Amino acid sequence: MPLALALGLAVSFSAPASAAPETKRGNETLKKYCTGDYLNYCGNLAPEDPKLDACFEKNWKSLSENCRRAIDAYQATTGGKKG
């Protein structure tokens, strides 16, 4: 399951606008619930890095329950599509 969409968005909004690139992935709920998980597990990757999905998948069981739920909800509304 593509988790980067959540964390990529979370990262882009967790830092000042000038410090992080804008991303078109995710939504406000993902940003709210997944920023910490992104920083903890995949913060070394840029929001649009293709490796971000793999990082989230690798750490899926370690992600907070709220983040996992936000990702599942986002995927349900986007038909499971990335970004």
C-alpha positions in Angstrom: 0.0 0.0 0.0 1.4 3.4 -0.9 2.2 5.2 2.3 4.4 7.9 0.9 1.4 9.9 -0.2 0.7 10.4 3.4 4.1 11.1 4.6 5.2 13.1 1.6 2.4 15.5 2.3 3.2 15.6 6.0 6.8 16.5 5.4 6.0 19.2 3.0 3.9 21.0 5.5 5.8 20.3 8.7 8.6 22.7 7.7 8.4 26.3 6.7 7.1 26.7 3.1 10.5 27.9 1.9 12.3 24.9 3.4 10.1 22.1 2.0 9.0 21.5 -1.6 5.2 21.5 -2.2 3.7 18.2 -3.0 0.4 17.3 -4.6 0.1 14.0 -2.7 -2.3 13.4 0.2 -4.7 15.7 2.1 -5.1 17.6 5.3 -6.0 14.4 7.3 -2.8 12.7 6.2 -0.8 15.8 7.1 -2.4 15.9 10.5 -1.9 12.2 11.5 1.2 11.2 9.6 3.7 14.0 10.0 5.3 12.4 13.0 5.5 9.0 11.5 7.1 10.4 8.3 9.7 12.2 10.4 10.4 9.2 12.5 10.6 6.5 9.8 11.2 8.2 6.5 12.3 11.7 7.2 15.5 11.2 5.3 13.5 11.0 2.0 12.1 13.9 0.0 8.3 14.0 -0.2 8.3 13.2 -3.9 11.0 10.5 -3.7 9.7 7.2 -5.2 11.4 5.3 -2.4 9.0 6.9 0.1 6.2 4.4 -0.7 8.5 1.5 0.1 9.6 3.2 3.3 6.0 3.5 4.5 5.3 -0.1 3.5 8.3 -1.3 5.3 7.3 0.5 8.4 3.5 0.0 8.1 3.2 -1.9 11.4 5.2 0.7 13.3 3.1 3.6 12.0 0.6 5.1 14.5 -2.9 3.7 14.3 -4.2 7.2 13.3 -1.8 7.5 10.4 -2.6 4.0 9.1 -6.4 4.8 9.3 -5.8 8.1 7.5 -3.9 6.3 4.7 -6.6 3.7 4.4 -9.3 6.4 4.2 -7.3 8.4 1.7 -6.8 5.3 -0.5 -10.5 4.5 -0.3 -11.4 8.0 -1.6 -8.8 7.9 -4.4 -9.5 4.4 -5.5 -6.2 3.2 -4.1 -4.2 5.5 -6.4 -1.0 7.1 -5.4 -0.9 10.8 -5.0 
